[in-house]
């Protein structure tokens, strides 16, 4: 169990609010002003559809327009933090809903600072972003090494998301103040920082990503034994940095790569064990420890093996597998 100091993440480490509506923008610019308070760009947001929502997860993914541009807005209620309980109980208003014998239910109206909603904005959003966030049926695809060469590789070369945001991080044009650890070595180096899915308020849902400095490794499929020093370096130094910063030992971490990823620039996910991060299921996540061992026993493992992954119904790649008679 993480102790309460480790459960809480210090205010200086907490994320800044969304500072700009434009992500993945054409000029590749990074963050603007450092002021945590910002103009409410969302006051102009016009919702056109709810892409998906979950009462259980308390999330809503919206498609709409922001100043005439297509945008995706993701709203997510944040967890209740143990260190805020005293203030929550003393500072709130309580409205009774019902009382019956030993049972009573209330609506607790918390002070504004406890009512924050984590908000992510993608603007301008592409058609591919809308598909990514739309709830859809998935199909498991079986991809041989040859399928990768003939179907997947040509498709991702033309159709994948921009990785400008990744280059902005590597070049310190964005999120520089969020970096938790960096090894600047051009071959074995990487940048470790909080994933934008994590609000950094509590370690229960810790989520960091390690982005490699090398720019020509697209995914798991490109890895060979030549990359072992890089992978071992990320594994070792990433775990050490997380222990130091968040007091979370390696035995509490799930360290993995996605296949297929959304962004084809090699990165490794570090999440807290027990937190069901989106995409941590066996059909998409490959433990870094297994990847290392597989490459140690067969240098060409990921070039030759059949890999399985889910694709959404209207993913163009799924269409290509169907056209090729592979589904
Ligand atoms: P992925 O496996 O390529 O795709 O992981 P996924 O989004 O389908 O999981 C990319 C990871 O990078 C995800 O965990 C994203 O939440 C995270 N991510 C994406 N963007 C655009 C950013 C960003 O701008 N900043 C940060 N810090 N993380 C991001």
Boltz pocket constraint, residues with backbone or C-beta under 6 A from the ligand:
constraints:
  - pocket:
      binder: B
      contacts: [[A, 165], [A, 175], [A, 193], [A, 194], [A, 195], [A, 196], [A, 197], [A, 209], [A, 258], [A, 260], [A, 261], [A, 262], [A, 263], [A, 264], [A, 278], [A, 279]]
      max_distance: 6.0
